[in-house]
Amino acid sequence: MLSVGILVFDDVEILDFSGPYEVFSTAARVHARLHTAASLFRCFLVAPDMRPVRARGGMKVLPDCVLTPSSDVDVLIVPGGDVSKVLGNPEVIDWIRAQALDATITASVCTGAFLLARAGLLDGLPATTHWEDQAEMASMFPATTVRQDVPWVDCGRVVTSAGISAGIDMSLHLVERLAGRQLAEATARQMEYRWSTHGTIDHTQSARSRSSAARLFSAA
């Protein structure tokens, strides 16, 4: 079983975290129909503390746990929203950086890319974010090449997506990477979602990570 930890914080964009959660939990359910093996993915919400998180629009979300040890997360999803306060929280930024050392994949949705960049994970890499925030990201983090007009950018161990619903496309891509195209397509079908598969893959960065991801999945 692969653990999928999704960070949540005040003013997080709802679909940024719920979209990936739906993809991975649906993939696990679809996979279980076809296989008798243990569950494929386990999703959980992580927050700086256990109080209810107030997402954008006023929705209250209860996290499953506080910031976990790095060994507990195979796939880390960092959503966006209003990230201004989180950018100034060294505990969260340090935690993201530590997770990335051991996680098979660290991914962001929307302005979650700002948090990956602040943690130094996007230095020298191409990345994307919500179209409204691309210019600001390029200005704040000149070591990152900000890509436009793509739903996601795959650099191997680090993957970024554009805004909001693009996180669903990216998450389906990650299911494909970890468990195969057939399951990703079946998951999109189950969700009745038209999957955009035309992201950008940086093969120079991703080749090394694919073999390690395959080894992890085969051992799960």
Wavefront OBJ file of the C-alpha trace (Angstrom):
o trace
v 0.000 0.000 0.000
v 1.216 3.471 -0.900
v 0.417 6.349 1.445
v -0.785 9.609 -0.106
v -0.446 12.524 2.307
v -2.280 15.716 1.366
v -1.391 18.937 3.162
v -4.272 21.192 4.253
v -4.170 24.669 5.797
v -6.451 27.669 6.305
v -7.647 29.166 2.994
v -6.662 26.060 1.031
v -8.523 25.760 -2.281
v -11.132 23.022 -1.843
v -10.694 21.236 -5.172
v -6.912 21.441 -4.876
v -6.951 18.864 -2.088
v -10.290 17.118 -2.627
v -9.608 16.465 -6.327
v -6.410 14.458 -5.721
v -8.057 12.759 -2.723
v -10.932 11.649 -4.960
v -8.569 10.388 -7.665
v -6.389 8.272 -5.396
v -9.257 6.936 -3.279
v -11.254 6.074 -6.410
v -8.207 4.388 -7.936
v -7.875 2.260 -4.798
v -11.551 1.304 -4.981
v -11.416 0.447 -8.692
v -8.233 -1.555 -8.160
v -9.854 -3.505 -5.304
v -12.648 -4.648 -7.612
v -10.124 -6.341 -9.870
v -7.579 -7.609 -7.359
v -7.698 -9.402 -4.042
v -4.438 -7.858 -2.851
v -4.203 -5.218 -0.143
v -5.543 -1.730 -0.827
v -3.455 0.177 -3.349
v -3.518 3.727 -1.932
v -4.232 5.134 1.526
v -5.116 8.836 1.552
v -4.942 11.118 4.559
v -4.999 14.849 5.308
v -2.070 16.438 7.133
v -2.098 19.825 8.893
v 0.167 21.826 11.208
v -2.220 21.033 14.098
v -5.423 19.079 14.721
v -7.866 21.981 14.844
v -10.432 22.220 12.008
v -9.017 23.824 8.869
v -11.173 26.520 7.265
v -10.866 26.117 3.509
v -11.734 28.777 0.958
v -15.470 29.364 0.880
v -15.818 28.512 4.564
v -15.752 24.715 4.443
v -14.309 23.207 7.616
v -12.038 20.194 7.233
v -10.728 17.910 9.956
v -7.155 16.722 9.346
v -6.257 13.103 10.028
v -2.910 13.900 11.613
v -0.332 16.592 12.264
v 2.861 16.923 10.228
v 4.076 13.349 9.920
v 7.577 11.838 9.863
v 8.959 11.742 6.337
v 8.976 7.944 6.217
v 5.164 7.889 6.494
v 4.440 9.467 3.093
v 5.079 7.882 -0.306
v 3.272 10.570 -2.313
v 2.965 14.112 -0.952
v 0.365 16.460 -2.438
v 0.728 20.178 -1.642
v -2.401 22.092 -2.679
v -2.779 25.805 -3.243
v -5.199 28.556 -2.369
v -4.124 31.599 -0.384
v -0.636 30.421 0.561
v 0.673 33.766 1.845
v 0.656 32.730 5.510
v 2.022 29.248 4.861
v 4.918 30.706 2.861
v 6.015 32.397 6.073
v 5.647 29.301 8.240
v 9.109 27.692 8.537
v 7.687 24.602 10.244
v 5.573 23.735 7.211
v 8.256 24.649 4.665
v 10.874 22.594 6.514
v 8.426 19.695 6.711
v 7.779 19.785 2.951
v 11.523 19.838 2.324
v 12.050 16.854 4.644
v 9.206 14.891 3.042
v 10.724 15.366 -0.391
v 13.923 13.626 0.689
v 12.125 10.304 1.191
v 8.866 10.553 -0.754
v 8.667 8.849 -4.124
v 6.760 11.837 -5.522
v 6.226 15.350 -4.174
v 3.522 17.164 -6.128
v 1.786 20.520 -5.999
v -1.542 21.802 -7.238
v -2.093 25.431 -8.233
v -0.234 27.858 -5.933
v 1.077 24.944 -3.904
v 4.009 25.299 -6.307
v 5.016 28.433 -4.372
v 5.491 26.262 -1.275
v 7.636 23.761 -3.175
v 9.683 26.633 -4.569
v 10.112 28.195 -1.126
v 11.382 24.806 0.082
v 13.975 24.857 -2.723
v 12.464 21.877 -4.525
v 11.962 23.653 -7.855
v 15.393 25.242 -8.262
v 16.632 24.585 -11.787
v 13.400 22.834 -12.787
v 10.443 23.689 -15.005
v 7.145 24.001 -13.145
v 3.662 25.399 -13.483
v 0.942 26.958 -11.339
v -2.411 28.711 -11.775
v -2.369 30.974 -14.827
v -3.095 34.076 -12.726
v -0.031 33.428 -10.562
v 2.562 32.422 -13.150
v 4.113 35.878 -13.527
v 4.363 36.335 -9.766
v 5.943 32.920 -9.350
v 8.511 33.650 -12.053
v 9.360 36.924 -10.306
v 9.585 35.439 -6.805
v 11.508 32.312 -7.803
v 13.772 33.100 -10.772
v 15.603 29.778 -10.385
v 12.431 28.047 -11.613
v 11.284 28.072 -15.242
v 7.523 28.660 -15.107
v 5.662 26.881 -17.918
v 2.421 28.237 -19.326
v -0.531 26.512 -20.984
v 0.187 23.021 -19.654
v -1.941 21.128 -17.089
v 1.078 19.647 -15.326
v 4.867 19.342 -15.481
v 6.499 16.055 -14.465
v 10.144 16.290 -13.378
v 10.279 12.815 -11.873
v 10.259 13.074 -8.113
v 8.720 16.556 -8.297
v 5.500 17.220 -10.223
v 3.521 20.470 -10.425
v 0.092 21.205 -11.856
v -1.749 24.279 -13.007
v -4.788 25.572 -11.175
v -7.563 23.766 -9.345
v -9.076 21.156 -11.718
v -5.667 20.566 -13.328
v -4.751 18.812 -10.087
v -7.163 16.042 -11.067
v -5.377 15.611 -14.399
v -2.022 15.495 -12.632
v -3.273 12.995 -10.058
v -4.536 10.670 -12.787
v -1.103 10.971 -14.383
v 0.466 9.962 -11.065
v -1.850 6.947 -10.841
v -0.649 6.009 -14.315
v 2.974 6.344 -13.227
v 2.505 4.269 -10.091
v -0.028 1.681 -11.216
v -0.396 1.779 -14.986
v -2.435 3.404 -17.729
v -5.297 0.933 -17.480
v -6.074 1.825 -13.874
v -5.734 5.563 -14.540
v -8.211 5.367 -17.421
v -10.593 3.215 -15.374
v -10.392 5.744 -12.543
v -11.199 8.655 -14.858
v -14.097 6.642 -16.271
v -15.433 5.891 -12.793
v -15.250 9.607 -11.961
v -16.879 10.490 -15.313
v -14.002 12.876 -15.857
v -12.483 13.797 -19.211
v -8.800 13.390 -18.474
v -6.313 15.789 -20.097
v -3.197 13.706 -20.669
v -1.190 16.395 -22.438
v 1.146 17.591 -19.726
v 4.877 18.137 -19.964
v 7.368 15.484 -18.921
v 10.988 16.472 -18.344
v 12.594 13.167 -19.301
v 16.030 14.247 -18.093
v 14.664 14.496 -14.553
v 12.048 11.741 -14.589
v 13.961 8.751 -15.937
v 15.800 8.086 -12.669
v 12.654 8.231 -10.569
v 10.517 5.850 -12.604
v 12.523 2.757 -11.759
v 12.428 3.572 -8.047
v 8.670 4.179 -8.183
v 8.186 0.858 -9.932
v 10.202 -0.913 -7.246
v 8.145 0.712 -4.512
v 4.856 -0.221 -6.165
v 5.902 -3.831 -6.722
v 6.762 -4.101 -3.033
v 3.496 -2.533 -1.867
l 1 2 3 4 5 6 7 8 9 10 11 12 13 14 15 16 17 18 19 20 21 22 23 24 25 26 27 28 29 30 31 32 33 34 35 36 37 38 39 40 41 42 43 44 45 46 47 48 49 50 51 52 53 54 55 56 57 58 59 60 61 62 63 64 65 66 67 68 69 70 71 72 73 74 75 76 77 78 79 80 81 82 83 84 85 86 87 88 89 90 91 92 93 94 95 96 97 98 99 100 101 102 103 104 105 106 107 108 109 110 111 112 113 114 115 116 117 118 119 120 121 122 123 124 125 126 127 128 129 130 131 132 133 134 135 136 137 138 139 140 141 142 143 144 145 146 147 148 149 150 151 152 153 154 155 156 157 158 159 160 161 162 163 164 165 166 167 168 169 170 171 172 173 174 175 176 177 178 179 180 181 182 183 184 185 186 187 188 189 190 191 192 193 194 195 196 197 198 199 200 201 202 203 204 205 206 207 208 209 210 211 212 213 214 215 216 217 218 219 220
